[in-house]
Amino acid sequence: MRISGIIRALNTIHVDNILCTYNLGRDIDGINTFRTAAIPGYSRLEAGPSAYKYLADVLLFFKVCSIILRKRPNVIHGHLHEGALIGWLACLVFFWRRIPLVFDVQGSLVGELESHSYFGKSRFLKRIFWTIEYLITKMPDRFVCSSENSVRVLRDVFRVNENLITLINDGADIFETVVGTAGLSLPVGKTICIYTGALLETKGLSYLFEVILEAKRRGLACHFLIVGYPERVMKEFCENNGLLDSCTVVGRIPYEKLGEYLGHADIAIEPKLSDSGEASGKLLNYMGAGLPVVCFDTTSNRQIAGDAGYYGAPGSGVELVDRIEALIKEPGDGYEHGAAGRARVRELFSWDKAAERIFSVYESSLALR
C-alpha cells in the first residue's frame, strides 16, 4: 500500500516512476510495473522469510539493471532492506552514472525476522543478519522512514546521521464507504468488528483469537468480520471453537474494494504487537473509513491514531475486549472518535503531502552528485 500510494501521489506532480518487483502479485492501473521471471514452486504472497526469496532477489537485481539500461532513472528508491541492497549493487554496476539511492525504511530487518522466529536460538545467525543490516544502513544517500520507531532504530542503533533521515508517514485514502455493496450477509442488531490483513502470528493472530474468544465468553452483541488470508487458519479456528455464528471470514480482496467491506463495520481491530519498528497501514485505512480503532498502546499506534484510538495494554487481548465492550455500550463515542480519526488522516497522513516530502528528498539526493 505504501509503494502504491507513493507512486500514485508522485504521478500527480509529474514524477515518472518505474516499479521493479517480483513476479507474484497483480499490476495496478497507473503504475508502470516490470516483474521478474517466475520461480517454479514459489507462489507465497504473505509476508515472511522464505528460501525462495534469495533467488527472487537475484532475479530482481538483474531486472533492475536491465531497466536502468533502458530507462536511465535519476534516482533509485529502494523499499525495505533487500530493496536498498539491490539498489546499491545496481548503483555500483552503473557507477559512472552516479545514481543516488534512497532507502525507504519500514522497520528493522532483524526485528522483522525475529518476529517470524527465523533465528530460532541461534545467536550467531542473528549476529550475521545484524551485521548485514548495519552494512545496508551505510549504503544509501538518504533515508525515508515510515515511523518514528524506524527513525530511532537508524539513529540510535545503527548510528545513521540524523540529517540524512526524513520521517514520511504512510498515507491513507479516504474511503467512501457504502454499506451493502460488498454483498455480505451479516447479522442485524449486532456491532460489527472488522479485521483486515494477513492472518499471521506476526500480525497479532493469537491476540485476535483471544479477542474473539473473550467476546464470545462475555456474550457481547458483536460479530467479527475477518477480511484476510490465509483464511484457512481462521476458518479452522472458528470451527474448532464453535464460533461459526460469531465470525464471517472473507479471503483476500483487491485493495480497491476495501472500502466496501469497511462500510459494514462499526469498530476496527488492530491486534499487532511488534518491535520491528514497522508502522501499521491498516490503522490508517480504518481511520480513513471513519471507524473507531481498538489497538495496543504502542508508540507506533499512538503516533498514527493519537486521541482517535482506543488502547489496551500491550499483549492483553482482554483489554482490547474491554474497549470493544465500552464502544458497544456507547456507540456515539465511537462515531466521534471515528470522525476525529478521519480528520487526522486528512491533516497528517495525506499521500499528496508524503509525495511532496519524498520529492524534496530526491532533489537533495541529486544535489549531492
C-alpha positions as a LaTeX table, in Angstrom:
\begin{tabular}{lrrr}
\hline
Residue & $x$ (\AA) & $y$ (\AA) & $z$ (\AA) \\
\hline
Met1 & 0.00 & 0.00 & 0.00 \\
Arg2 & 2.85 & 2.39 & 0.80 \\
Ile3 & 4.53 & 1.83 & $-2.55$ \\
Ser4 & 1.26 & 2.20 & $-4.45$ \\
Gly5 & 0.29 & 5.33 & $-2.54$ \\
Ile6 & 3.67 & 6.99 & $-3.04$ \\
Ile7 & 3.77 & 6.26 & $-6.77$ \\
Arg8 & 0.20 & 7.43 & $-7.40$ \\
Ala9 & 0.86 & 10.64 & $-5.49$ \\
Leu10 & 4.19 & 11.29 & $-7.25$ \\
Asn11 & 2.42 & 10.82 & $-10.58$ \\
Thr12 & 0.22 & 13.81 & $-9.74$ \\
Ile13 & 3.28 & 16.07 & $-9.50$ \\
His14 & 4.64 & 14.75 & $-12.80$ \\
Val15 & 7.33 & 12.45 & $-11.44$ \\
Asp16 & 7.68 & 9.39 & $-13.66$ \\
Asn17 & 8.01 & 6.17 & $-11.69$ \\
Ile18 & 9.06 & 2.67 & $-12.69$ \\
Leu19 & 8.32 & $-0.16$ & $-10.27$ \\
Cys20 & 10.60 & $-3.21$ & $-10.40$ \\
Thr21 & 9.28 & $-6.08$ & $-8.33$ \\
Tyr22 & 8.81 & $-9.84$ & $-8.04$ \\
Asn23 & 6.65 & $-11.86$ & $-10.40$ \\
Leu24 & 3.97 & $-12.50$ & $-7.75$ \\
Gly25 & 1.03 & $-10.16$ & $-7.29$ \\
Arg26 & $-1.08$ & $-8.14$ & $-9.67$ \\
Asp27 & $-0.45$ & $-4.99$ & $-11.66$ \\
Ile28 & $-2.28$ & $-1.80$ & $-10.71$ \\
Asp29 & $-3.57$ & 0.73 & $-13.22$ \\
Gly30 & $-1.38$ & 3.81 & $-13.42$ \\
Ile31 & 1.76 & 2.11 & $-12.07$ \\
Asn32 & 4.42 & 1.26 & $-14.66$ \\
Thr33 & 5.46 & $-2.20$ & $-13.44$ \\
Phe34 & 8.25 & $-4.55$ & $-14.53$ \\
Arg35 & 8.39 & $-8.01$ & $-12.96$ \\
Thr36 & 10.99 & $-10.73$ & $-12.64$ \\
Ala37 & 10.61 & $-14.14$ & $-14.20$ \\
Ala38 & 8.55 & $-16.68$ & $-12.26$ \\
Ile39 & 10.25 & $-19.13$ & $-9.90$ \\
Pro40 & 8.81 & $-22.66$ & $-10.18$ \\
Gly41 & 7.21 & $-23.71$ & $-6.90$ \\
Tyr42 & 7.19 & $-20.22$ & $-5.38$ \\
Ser43 & 3.73 & $-18.72$ & $-5.03$ \\
Arg44 & 3.69 & $-17.35$ & $-1.49$ \\
Leu45 & 2.18 & $-13.86$ & $-1.20$ \\
Glu46 & 2.07 & $-13.37$ & 2.57 \\
Ala47 & 4.88 & $-11.63$ & 4.43 \\
Gly48 & 7.73 & $-13.57$ & 5.95 \\
Pro49 & 11.11 & $-15.11$ & 5.14 \\
Ser50 & 11.43 & $-17.83$ & 2.52 \\
Ala51 & 14.37 & $-19.66$ & 0.94 \\
Tyr52 & 12.93 & $-18.70$ & $-2.45$ \\
Lys53 & 13.35 & $-15.01$ & $-1.61$ \\
Tyr54 & 17.11 & $-15.21$ & $-2.07$ \\
Leu55 & 16.70 & $-16.38$ & $-5.66$ \\
Ala56 & 13.89 & $-13.87$ & $-6.20$ \\
Asp57 & 16.22 & $-11.07$ & $-5.06$ \\
Val58 & 18.92 & $-12.18$ & $-7.50$ \\
Leu59 & 16.38 & $-12.09$ & $-10.33$ \\
Leu60 & 15.18 & $-8.69$ & $-9.17$ \\
Phe61 & 18.76 & $-7.34$ & $-9.23$ \\
Phe62 & 19.13 & $-8.31$ & $-12.90$ \\
Lys63 & 15.70 & $-6.86$ & $-13.69$ \\
Val64 & 16.67 & $-3.56$ & $-12.06$ \\
Cys65 & 19.91 & $-3.45$ & $-14.05$ \\
Ser66 & 18.08 & $-4.07$ & $-17.31$ \\
Ile67 & 15.61 & $-1.27$ & $-16.54$ \\
Ile68 & 18.43 & 1.14 & $-15.68$ \\
Leu69 & 19.95 & 0.42 & $-19.08$ \\
Arg70 & 16.67 & 1.07 & $-20.87$ \\
Lys71 & 15.09 & 3.87 & $-18.83$ \\
Arg72 & 18.07 & 5.71 & $-17.27$ \\
Pro73 & 16.43 & 6.73 & $-13.96$ \\
Asn74 & 17.63 & 9.74 & $-11.97$ \\
Val75 & 17.09 & 8.18 & $-8.52$ \\
Ile76 & 16.73 & 4.65 & $-7.17$ \\
His77 & 14.16 & 4.35 & $-4.37$ \\
Gly78 & 14.73 & 1.02 & $-2.59$ \\
His79 & 11.94 & $-0.29$ & $-0.38$ \\
Leu80 & 12.90 & $-2.46$ & 2.60 \\
His81 & 16.42 & $-3.73$ & 3.24 \\
Glu82 & 16.54 & $-6.06$ & 0.24 \\
Gly83 & 15.41 & $-3.21$ & $-2.00$ \\
Ala84 & 18.17 & $-0.97$ & $-0.62$ \\
Leu85 & 20.81 & $-3.69$ & $-1.09$ \\
Ile86 & 19.68 & $-4.43$ & $-4.65$ \\
Gly87 & 19.61 & $-0.71$ & $-5.42$ \\
Trp88 & 23.13 & $-0.22$ & $-4.03$ \\
Leu89 & 24.51 & $-3.11$ & $-6.10$ \\
Ala90 & 22.84 & $-1.67$ & $-9.21$ \\
Cys91 & 24.39 & 1.72 & $-8.46$ \\
Leu92 & 27.81 & 0.03 & $-8.29$ \\
Val93 & 27.27 & $-1.63$ & $-11.66$ \\
Phe94 & 26.39 & 1.75 & $-13.21$ \\
Phe95 & 28.90 & 3.70 & $-11.10$ \\
Trp96 & 29.68 & 6.23 & $-13.85$ \\
Arg97 & 26.05 & 7.44 & $-13.76$ \\
Arg98 & 26.32 & 8.34 & $-10.05$ \\
Ile99 & 22.69 & 7.44 & $-9.35$ \\
Pro100 & 21.65 & 8.42 & $-5.80$ \\
Leu101 & 19.99 & 5.77 & $-3.63$ \\
Val102 & 17.10 & 6.49 & $-1.26$ \\
Phe103 & 16.31 & 3.77 & 1.29 \\
Asp104 & 12.65 & 3.51 & 2.35 \\
Val105 & 12.87 & 2.03 & 5.86 \\
Gln106 & 9.77 & 0.33 & 7.23 \\
Gly107 & 11.20 & $-1.36$ & 10.30 \\
Ser108 & 14.24 & $-3.34$ & 11.38 \\
Leu109 & 15.38 & $-6.33$ & 9.31 \\
Val110 & 16.48 & $-8.26$ & 12.40 \\
Gly111 & 13.33 & $-7.25$ & 14.27 \\
Glu112 & 11.11 & $-8.47$ & 11.43 \\
Leu113 & 12.97 & $-11.79$ & 11.07 \\
Glu114 & 12.86 & $-12.24$ & 14.83 \\
Ser115 & 9.11 & $-11.76$ & 14.84 \\
His116 & 8.91 & $-14.67$ & 12.37 \\
Ser117 & 11.16 & $-16.81$ & 14.66 \\
Tyr118 & 13.69 & $-17.00$ & 11.81 \\
Phe119 & 16.74 & $-17.27$ & 14.06 \\
Gly120 & 15.43 & $-19.85$ & 16.48 \\
Lys121 & 18.00 & $-19.99$ & 19.28 \\
Ser122 & 20.97 & $-19.19$ & 17.04 \\
Arg123 & 22.67 & $-16.03$ & 18.29 \\
Phe124 & 25.33 & $-16.46$ & 15.61 \\
Leu125 & 22.77 & $-16.32$ & 12.78 \\
Lys126 & 21.13 & $-13.29$ & 14.37 \\
Arg127 & 24.52 & $-11.59$ & 14.60 \\
Ile128 & 25.17 & $-12.25$ & 10.91 \\
Phe129 & 21.90 & $-10.57$ & 9.93 \\
Trp130 & 22.52 & $-7.69$ & 12.33 \\
Thr131 & 25.84 & $-7.11$ & 10.58 \\
Ile132 & 24.13 & $-7.26$ & 7.18 \\
Glu133 & 21.56 & $-4.74$ & 8.35 \\
Tyr134 & 24.31 & $-2.49$ & 9.71 \\
Leu135 & 26.17 & $-2.57$ & 6.39 \\
Ile136 & 22.98 & $-1.83$ & 4.43 \\
Thr137 & 22.41 & 1.30 & 6.52 \\
Lys138 & 25.79 & 2.61 & 5.31 \\
Met139 & 24.91 & 2.31 & 1.61 \\
Pro140 & 22.17 & 4.89 & 0.82 \\
Asp141 & 22.49 & 8.63 & 0.25 \\
Arg142 & 19.21 & 9.40 & 2.02 \\
Phe143 & 16.69 & 7.58 & 4.22 \\
Val144 & 12.93 & 7.96 & 4.46 \\
Cys145 & 11.14 & 6.26 & 7.34 \\
Ser146 & 7.51 & 5.26 & 7.74 \\
Ser147 & 7.53 & 5.58 & 11.55 \\
Glu148 & 9.30 & 7.30 & 14.42 \\
Asn149 & 10.43 & 3.85 & 15.60 \\
Ser150 & 12.34 & 3.37 & 12.35 \\
Val151 & 13.97 & 6.78 & 12.78 \\
Arg152 & 15.03 & 5.83 & 16.30 \\
Val153 & 16.48 & 2.48 & 15.19 \\
Leu154 & 18.52 & 4.11 & 12.42 \\
Arg155 & 19.76 & 6.91 & 14.63 \\
Asp156 & 20.36 & 5.14 & 17.95 \\
Val157 & 21.16 & 1.55 & 16.94 \\
Phe158 & 22.90 & 1.93 & 13.58 \\
Arg159 & 24.32 & 5.44 & 14.17 \\
Val160 & 22.98 & 6.95 & 10.96 \\
Asn161 & 23.40 & 10.71 & 10.68 \\
Glu162 & 20.02 & 12.17 & 11.64 \\
Asn163 & 20.38 & 14.84 & 8.94 \\
Leu164 & 20.09 & 12.11 & 6.30 \\
Ile165 & 16.79 & 10.78 & 7.70 \\
Thr166 & 13.34 & 12.09 & 6.81 \\
Leu167 & 10.19 & 10.86 & 8.54 \\
Ile168 & 7.49 & 10.35 & 5.92 \\
Asn169 & 4.48 & 8.64 & 7.44 \\
Asp170 & 2.38 & 6.22 & 5.47 \\
Gly171 & $-0.53$ & 7.93 & 3.79 \\
Ala172 & $-4.11$ & 6.76 & 3.56 \\
Asp173 & $-7.07$ & 7.01 & 1.26 \\
Ile174 & $-10.33$ & 8.50 & 2.48 \\
Phe175 & $-12.72$ & 5.65 & 1.81 \\
Glu176 & $-16.20$ & 6.41 & 0.59 \\
Thr177 & $-17.87$ & 3.54 & 2.41 \\
Val178 & $-21.24$ & 2.33 & 1.19 \\
Val179 & $-22.98$ & $-0.29$ & 3.33 \\
Gly180 & $-24.18$ & $-3.35$ & 1.45 \\
Thr181 & $-22.01$ & $-3.04$ & $-1.63$ \\
Ala182 & $-19.77$ & $-5.97$ & $-0.64$ \\
Gly183 & $-22.67$ & $-8.41$ & $-0.86$ \\
Leu184 & $-22.24$ & $-9.77$ & 2.67 \\
Ser185 & $-24.93$ & $-11.28$ & 4.83 \\
Leu186 & $-24.22$ & $-10.10$ & 8.36 \\
Pro187 & $-26.41$ & $-10.38$ & 11.47 \\
Val188 & $-28.76$ & $-7.48$ & 12.15 \\
Gly189 & $-28.66$ & $-5.75$ & 15.50 \\
Lys190 & $-25.05$ & $-6.63$ & 16.30 \\
Thr191 & $-21.97$ & $-4.44$ & 16.36 \\
Ile192 & $-19.66$ & $-5.44$ & 13.50 \\
Cys193 & $-15.97$ & $-5.60$ & 14.42 \\
Ile194 & $-13.64$ & $-5.80$ & 11.42 \\
Tyr195 & $-10.08$ & $-7.03$ & 10.99 \\
Thr196 & $-8.32$ & $-6.74$ & 7.64 \\
Gly197 & $-4.94$ & $-8.05$ & 6.59 \\
Ala198 & $-2.70$ & $-11.09$ & 6.85 \\
Leu199 & $-3.76$ & $-13.81$ & 9.28 \\
Leu200 & $-0.27$ & $-14.46$ & 10.60 \\
Glu201 & 1.23 & $-14.64$ & 14.08 \\
Thr202 & 3.43 & $-11.64$ & 13.31 \\
Lys203 & 0.29 & $-9.61$ & 12.63 \\
Gly204 & $-1.23$ & $-10.45$ & 16.02 \\
Leu205 & $-3.23$ & $-13.56$ & 15.10 \\
Ser206 & $-3.09$ & $-15.10$ & 18.57 \\
Tyr207 & $-4.38$ & $-11.85$ & 20.10 \\
Leu208 & $-7.17$ & $-11.74$ & 17.54 \\
Phe209 & $-8.11$ & $-15.29$ & 18.57 \\
Glu210 & $-8.07$ & $-14.20$ & 22.21 \\
Val211 & $-10.32$ & $-11.21$ & 21.46 \\
Ile212 & $-12.91$ & $-13.32$ & 19.63 \\
Leu213 & $-12.99$ & $-16.00$ & 22.33 \\
Glu214 & $-13.26$ & $-13.45$ & 25.15 \\
Ala215 & $-16.04$ & $-11.55$ & 23.39 \\
Lys216 & $-17.93$ & $-14.83$ & 22.95 \\
Arg217 & $-17.38$ & $-15.74$ & 26.61 \\
Arg218 & $-18.82$ & $-12.40$ & 27.72 \\
Gly219 & $-21.79$ & $-12.77$ & 25.40 \\
Leu220 & $-21.16$ & $-9.43$ & 23.71 \\
Ala221 & $-23.60$ & $-8.43$ & 20.98 \\
Cys222 & $-20.91$ & $-8.25$ & 18.31 \\
His223 & $-19.94$ & $-10.11$ & 15.15 \\
Phe224 & $-16.45$ & $-10.33$ & 13.70 \\
Leu225 & $-15.85$ & $-9.66$ & 10.01 \\
Ile226 & $-12.43$ & $-11.07$ & 9.09 \\
Val227 & $-11.05$ & $-9.95$ & 5.74 \\
Gly228 & $-7.67$ & $-11.62$ & 5.36 \\
Tyr229 & $-5.51$ & $-14.53$ & 4.29 \\
Pro230 & $-4.68$ & $-17.34$ & 4.59 \\
Glu231 & $-8.33$ & $-17.68$ & 5.56 \\
Arg232 & $-7.99$ & $-21.42$ & 6.24 \\
Val233 & $-6.35$ & $-20.62$ & 9.60 \\
Met234 & $-9.29$ & $-18.51$ & 10.76 \\
Lys235 & $-11.91$ & $-20.92$ & 9.45 \\
Glu236 & $-10.29$ & $-23.81$ & 11.32 \\
Phe237 & $-10.18$ & $-21.71$ & 14.49 \\
Cys238 & $-13.88$ & $-20.90$ & 14.20 \\
Glu239 & $-14.83$ & $-24.50$ & 13.51 \\
Asn240 & $-12.75$ & $-25.85$ & 16.39 \\
Asn241 & $-14.16$ & $-23.35$ & 18.89 \\
Gly242 & $-17.81$ & $-23.25$ & 17.85 \\
Leu243 & $-17.55$ & $-19.70$ & 16.53 \\
Leu244 & $-19.09$ & $-20.08$ & 13.09 \\
Asp245 & $-22.05$ & $-17.95$ & 14.18 \\
Ser246 & $-19.74$ & $-15.25$ & 15.58 \\
Cys247 & $-17.48$ & $-14.68$ & 12.58 \\
Thr248 & $-17.73$ & $-14.08$ & 8.86 \\
Val249 & $-14.45$ & $-14.96$ & 7.18 \\
Val250 & $-13.60$ & $-13.43$ & 3.80 \\
Gly251 & $-10.40$ & $-14.22$ & 1.91 \\
Arg252 & $-8.09$ & $-11.87$ & 0.08 \\
Ile253 & $-9.76$ & $-8.92$ & $-1.65$ \\
Pro254 & $-8.41$ & $-6.22$ & $-4.00$ \\
Tyr255 & $-7.41$ & $-3.06$ & $-2.16$ \\
Glu256 & $-9.78$ & $-1.06$ & $-4.34$ \\
Lys257 & $-12.72$ & $-2.93$ & $-2.78$ \\
Leu258 & $-11.61$ & $-2.47$ & 0.81 \\
Gly259 & $-13.98$ & 0.44 & 1.39 \\
Glu260 & $-16.96$ & $-1.80$ & 0.55 \\
Tyr261 & $-16.07$ & $-4.07$ & 3.47 \\
Leu262 & $-15.11$ & $-1.30$ & 5.88 \\
Gly263 & $-18.52$ & 0.19 & 5.19 \\
His264 & $-20.14$ & $-2.75$ & 7.01 \\
Ala265 & $-18.12$ & $-2.22$ & 10.20 \\
Asp266 & $-18.72$ & $-0.29$ & 13.41 \\
Ile267 & $-15.37$ & $-0.99$ & 15.11 \\
Ala268 & $-11.94$ & $-1.83$ & 13.70 \\
Ile269 & $-9.32$ & $-4.01$ & 15.40 \\
Glu270 & $-5.53$ & $-3.88$ & 15.09 \\
Pro271 & $-4.04$ & $-6.69$ & 17.26 \\
Lys272 & $-0.46$ & $-6.40$ & 16.00 \\
Leu273 & 2.24 & $-6.19$ & 18.65 \\
Ser274 & 5.71 & $-5.93$ & 17.12 \\
Asp275 & 9.03 & $-4.32$ & 17.99 \\
Ser276 & 10.33 & $-4.28$ & 14.41 \\
Gly277 & 9.54 & $-0.56$ & 14.10 \\
Glu278 & 7.11 & $-1.03$ & 11.22 \\
Ala279 & 4.09 & 1.26 & 11.09 \\
Ser280 & 0.57 & $-0.12$ & 10.74 \\
Gly281 & $-1.01$ & 0.66 & 7.39 \\
Lys282 & $-4.32$ & $-0.91$ & 8.37 \\
Leu283 & $-4.75$ & 1.65 & 11.17 \\
Leu284 & $-4.72$ & 4.39 & 8.56 \\
Asn285 & $-7.22$ & 2.52 & 6.41 \\
Tyr286 & $-9.55$ & 2.14 & 9.38 \\
Met287 & $-9.23$ & 5.82 & 10.24 \\
Gly288 & $-9.73$ & 6.79 & 6.60 \\
Ala289 & $-13.05$ & 4.95 & 6.74 \\
Gly290 & $-14.11$ & 6.86 & 9.86 \\
Leu291 & $-14.00$ & 3.82 & 12.17 \\
Pro292 & $-13.06$ & 3.85 & 15.86 \\
Val293 & $-9.88$ & 1.80 & 16.24 \\
Val294 & $-9.13$ & $-0.64$ & 19.06 \\
Cys295 & $-5.41$ & $-1.44$ & 19.32 \\
Phe296 & $-2.50$ & $-1.94$ & 21.71 \\
Asp297 & $-0.90$ & 1.05 & 23.40 \\
Thr298 & 2.38 & 1.12 & 21.47 \\
Thr299 & 4.49 & 4.04 & 20.30 \\
Ser300 & 3.70 & 3.39 & 16.65 \\
Asn301 & $-0.06$ & 3.10 & 17.23 \\
Arg302 & $-0.08$ & 6.30 & 19.31 \\
Gln303 & 1.86 & 8.10 & 16.62 \\
Ile304 & $-0.72$ & 7.18 & 14.00 \\
Ala305 & $-4.06$ & 7.16 & 15.83 \\
Gly306 & $-3.41$ & 9.75 & 18.55 \\
Asp307 & $-6.54$ & 10.56 & 20.52 \\
Ala308 & $-8.67$ & 8.79 & 17.90 \\
Gly309 & $-7.64$ & 5.34 & 19.15 \\
Tyr310 & $-8.89$ & 3.10 & 21.96 \\
Tyr311 & $-5.88$ & 1.50 & 23.60 \\
Gly312 & $-5.31$ & $-1.67$ & 25.59 \\
Ala313 & $-2.19$ & $-2.70$ & 27.47 \\
Pro314 & 0.30 & $-4.31$ & 25.06 \\
Gly315 & $-0.26$ & $-8.05$ & 24.88 \\
Ser316 & $-3.64$ & $-8.02$ & 26.64 \\
Gly317 & $-6.43$ & $-9.25$ & 24.38 \\
Val318 & $-8.76$ & $-8.94$ & 27.37 \\
Glu319 & $-8.20$ & $-5.17$ & 27.50 \\
Leu320 & $-8.96$ & $-4.90$ & 23.79 \\
Val321 & $-12.28$ & $-6.60$ & 24.51 \\
Asp322 & $-12.84$ & $-4.12$ & 27.35 \\
Arg323 & $-12.56$ & $-1.31$ & 24.79 \\
Ile324 & $-14.89$ & $-3.10$ & 22.37 \\
Glu325 & $-17.45$ & $-3.62$ & 25.13 \\
Ala326 & $-17.31$ & 0.07 & 26.07 \\
Leu327 & $-17.89$ & 1.04 & 22.43 \\
Ile328 & $-20.87$ & $-1.31$ & 22.14 \\
Lys329 & $-22.42$ & 0.39 & 25.17 \\
Glu330 & $-21.60$ & 3.92 & 23.94 \\
Pro331 & $-21.67$ & 3.84 & 20.12 \\
Gly332 & $-21.91$ & 7.63 & 19.93 \\
Asp333 & $-18.44$ & 7.92 & 21.44 \\
Gly334 & $-17.15$ & 5.61 & 18.69 \\
Tyr335 & $-18.68$ & 7.79 & 16.00 \\
Glu336 & $-16.95$ & 10.87 & 17.42 \\
His337 & $-13.58$ & 9.12 & 17.60 \\
Gly338 & $-14.05$ & 7.74 & 14.10 \\
Ala339 & $-14.73$ & 11.22 & 12.73 \\
Ala340 & $-11.67$ & 12.52 & 14.59 \\
Gly341 & $-9.56$ & 9.76 & 13.07 \\
Arg342 & $-10.74$ & 10.61 & 9.57 \\
Ala343 & $-9.91$ & 14.27 & 10.13 \\
Arg344 & $-6.47$ & 13.24 & 11.43 \\
Val345 & $-5.82$ & 11.30 & 8.23 \\
Arg346 & $-6.74$ & 14.31 & 6.12 \\
Glu347 & $-4.47$ & 16.59 & 8.15 \\
Leu348 & $-1.41$ & 14.42 & 8.78 \\
Phe349 & $-1.45$ & 11.37 & 6.53 \\
Ser350 & $-2.18$ & 12.63 & 3.05 \\
Trp351 & $-0.37$ & 10.83 & 0.24 \\
Asp352 & $-0.01$ & 14.21 & $-1.50$ \\
Lys353 & 1.96 & 15.61 & 1.43 \\
Ala354 & 4.09 & 12.45 & 1.52 \\
Ala355 & 4.86 & 12.81 & $-2.20$ \\
Glu356 & 5.98 & 16.42 & $-1.76$ \\
Arg357 & 8.39 & 15.44 & 1.01 \\
Ile358 & 9.74 & 12.47 & $-0.96$ \\
Phe359 & 10.32 & 14.71 & $-3.97$ \\
Ser360 & 12.35 & 17.07 & $-1.76$ \\
Val361 & 14.44 & 14.07 & $-0.62$ \\
Tyr362 & 15.07 & 13.18 & $-4.28$ \\
Glu363 & 16.17 & 16.74 & $-5.00$ \\
Ser364 & 18.58 & 16.80 & $-2.05$ \\
Ser365 & 19.99 & 13.42 & $-3.11$ \\
Leu366 & 20.62 & 14.63 & $-6.65$ \\
Ala367 & 22.32 & 17.75 & $-5.31$ \\
Leu368 & 24.98 & 15.54 & $-3.72$ \\
Arg369 & 26.06 & 14.10 & $-7.12$ \\
\hline
\end{tabular}
